Amino acid sequence: MSKLKILDHKDIVLKLDRIAWQIAEEYHKEKEIVVLGIQERGSAIAKLIFDKLSDICSAKISLSHLHLNKDQALESEISIQPAVKLDSKAVVIVDDVLNSGITLAASFKRVIEGRPSKVKVAVLANRDHKAFPIHPDFVGISLATTVMEHISLVSEKGEMAVYLV
């Protein structure tokens, strides 16, 4: 199985900085923005976006994480840790790769229960072949792939890279 590097760490940081600026522009009137990373890889991406937003926004920025079973996302219990109130707040759900849309659809359900004022989605990599009509609002890179190809975020020694596998 061959791996093709699509983004190196420097590329990822630049793309996430751009996403943070887009979020800041979209949410410029908000008093508080909640950034929610999905699982470990989405949370790593969310942390980098959170750090940049904290530098460039006057709004209060909160960071939390959505925990669920990605293999059974629609049946899984979904928790937000640390717990944060979403009521009337602007929310950005962050994931590393948007594949089928199932994980994001399940995450939306949990987030909407908290009655936020606005919800947007940010992903580092967007891939076709979605099972659900989920479309990210902020995207680092979009790739047209075959059904057999996958996009993978790998983190080694503090450096991230995105591969087409």
ABEGO torsion letter per residue (X at the ends): XBBBBABBAAAAAAAAAAAAAAAAAAAAABABBBBBBBEAAAAAAAAAAAAAAAAABABBBBBBBBBBBAABAAABBBBBOBBBBABGBBBBBBBABBBAGAAAAAAAAAAAAAGBABBBBBBABBBBGBABBBBBABBABBBBBBAABBBBBBBBGGBBBBBBX
